[in-house]
Structure formats: C-alpha cells, structure tokens
Amino acid sequence: MAEAPWLTIIGLGEDGPEGLPPASRAALRAAEVVLGPPRHLSLLPDLASERIAWPVPFADGLPILRALRGRRVVVLASGNPFWFGAGSVIARDLAPGEWTAIPVPSSFSLAASRLGWPIEATLCLGLHAAPLTRLRPHLAPGHRMILLMRDGAAVAEAARYLTALGFGESRLWVLEALGGPRERVTSARADDLRGEIAHPVALAVDVAGPGRVIPRCSGIEDDFFATDGQITRRPMRALALSALAPRSGETLWDIGGGSGSIGIEWCLADRANRATSIEPRPDRAARIRANADRLGVDLGVVEGRAPEALDALPPPQAVFIGGGLSEALLADLRDRLAPGTRLVAHAVTLESEALLAAGSARLGGELLRVSLSAATPLGGRRGWTAAYPVVQWRVVL
C-alpha cells in the first residue's frame, strides 16, 4: 500500500479557519510543521505545530520545504493554490505521491460571484510579478478581466496605465480582502480612481474608451512597432504568419529579428505561444525587447548571429528567416531541426533568391514571389510605386 503524502498544500481564504473544509482542519491538527507567508500564518492563531514563515523570494523556501521531507507538513497558500498560486511551483519540485492539495474558492471565483460575472467568459490574470503591459493584447471595449494585484499601489498604477492608453473610461472594481471581515468592494472609472487600497486586493475591469485595440489577425499596422526601418512590413508579415501557421503552445525562432514584429505577432496569436528573436545588432535587440514589452508579450531575445546563437535555445516547431540568410545557415538548420519543423524564409536580393531556389530544389516546399505596389502622389494625381519583390520559401523539413 502506498504511503500517505507527507505534504498537504492547503488553500486559505481571508475568513481563516472558519472557511476551511474538515479535511484541511484535520491536516492542520496532524501537522508537525506549517509553512506559509506571515499573513497566512496570522490567520490561524491557534496552531500547536511549529511555524515557519515562507521567505521572499519564493524560490528560497523550496530548499526549506525539501529538508522537511518525511515529516507531516502543511503549506498554506491563497484560495486555490493551482490558479496563479504557489501550488504548481511546489508540485513541480516534488514527486506526485509526496503531496496532496485541498483548495478553497479562489479570489477569481469570489470576485466573479460579487460582480455576477460569468467566470468562463472573464479573463483571469495574476499580475503579482508580471508587468502591467501583459494587459495590452486584451484591451478592447466590452472585455472583462479580473486581475490579482501585488498591492494597492499596483492598482493605482493599473488605473494610470489604462488611462494613458485611452481606456480611462473603463469601470474598475477594487476588491479588497475578499471573503474576510475586512472585505470591501469599491468602484470608479480608471481615470478617477482615488483612496487608499489594502492588500490582498483584486481588480476587476470592464474595458471602455477610445483607446487603440490590437487586432487579432496577422499583419497588424506597422506603427505598432518602433523601428529603424528594418521590419517585415504588414502585408508580407501577414503572408509570413500565414505560412508559419502558429498553433497553440508552439515555439518559434525568428532569425534576423529586426524590429521583432514576426516573433511578437506569433506570441499575440495565442497566450501559450513562445518565440525567440535572434538579432546580431545590440540596438535592434534592445528595440525588439521594448516592442515586445509594450505590446504585452514575453518574447525572448538573443543578441548574436545564427547559427552560433541557436545552440542554447529550446527546439522550435517553426523557424522564420528574415535576415542573415546564407548557405551555411540553411545547411545548419537542415541538420539541427527536428523532422516536421516548418521553415519560412524571405529573400529580396538576387543572391538570397538563388539560395532559396537551390534550397527548394533540394528539399521541396513552395516558392512564392510577391510584388506589392502602393498608391502614391504623382503630380496632381496618383500612381503606383512598387516595392522590391519578395520571394518566400515555405517548407516542412
């Protein structure tokens, strides 16, 4: 018969022991050691077991927890420990049979129940350590979200952020100490938020205002990106993303990042997507980081030149070559990438076109030559101004 887990992860609300189910109370009575943040420990004043305050930063507590293996241990966490909580980090560090968990309603559930919002149709994000720019892709009138905030100052910062982007008309609900005797819910527009705010706090947002919305299709406007001119322009970017065909949870290498537009739009396609932009110029690498942060995506940036800069990266499901194309790079990718990886490359010069033609002859795939013209002034009338044709090679290795 398998041994009982030595660790119990208990979700705890602001109502303290009264909100705990019988199983949680039994685990606390049997515990030799209870670990948790000081605020959580203070909600359970009658514990007879040894108490250990979980240190900051959070990772410093994991060795302490491992050293207690074999004793009866309880770790206290907020609400549902596996919804933007500590549970997943702890479980990742232990074997499955070592722990069990007993949640209580999460702050998201409590907030939705106070407001009457359908939680399945509401964006829920934990922003304790994440930047506010993570909100940027989701800012559209009528969109509702519940956000777990670091403290009251972060709530005020969020109101200023929304206002600066043109969403100051958004209705905010500040939900303090949900489920406990100090619970308070107040509402204001983002551009009129005032007063002191106590921790723990959640922020509910009903987005409104004339702010600019990031489209959900591939090929957003070029002026979303800061650039020195090195950018895959909107029409070609849309064709590139269509050829790359992002799927949820996949990883992209964007070789020759320029302004980072391909990698950023790959991440915008799905919250679970990841991308790394490889860019040899430090100034452009810095610009890529700034673009990614402003548009709210977690894009990795490697300063270096492919293929050497690829060695430490996790394997991708798709690769885009927008710059730095060479025979050596194509040969390296052919040997390096797993079968089934999708490769898309763009070429403008005759020399790079020849490389794509030769690669296509060896490996197959599709070649597409795209010529674009834009209407521009011509005297008192208008005429067509042609851009350089672009050749696209798309292949599954």
Secondary structure, 3 states (H helix, E strand, C coil): CCCCCCEEEEEECCCHHHHCCHHHHHHHHHCCEEEECHHHHHCCCCCCCEEEECCCCHHHHHHHHHHCCCCCEEEEEECCCCCCCCHHHHHHCCCHHHEEEECCCCHHHHHHHHHCCCHHHCEEEECCCCCHHHHHHHCCCCCEEEEEECCHHHHHHHHHHHHHCCCCCCEEEEEECCCCCCCEEEEEEHHHCCCCCCCCEEEEEECCCCCCCCCCCCCCCHHHCCCCCCCCCHHHHHHHHHHHCCCCCCEEEEECCCCCHHHHHHHHHCCCCEEEEEECCHHHHHHHHHHHHHCCCCCEEEECCCCHHHCCCCCCCEEEECCCCCHHHHHHHHHHCCCCCEEEEEECCHHHHHHHHHHHHHHCCEEEEECCEEEEEECCEEEEEECCCEEEEEEEC
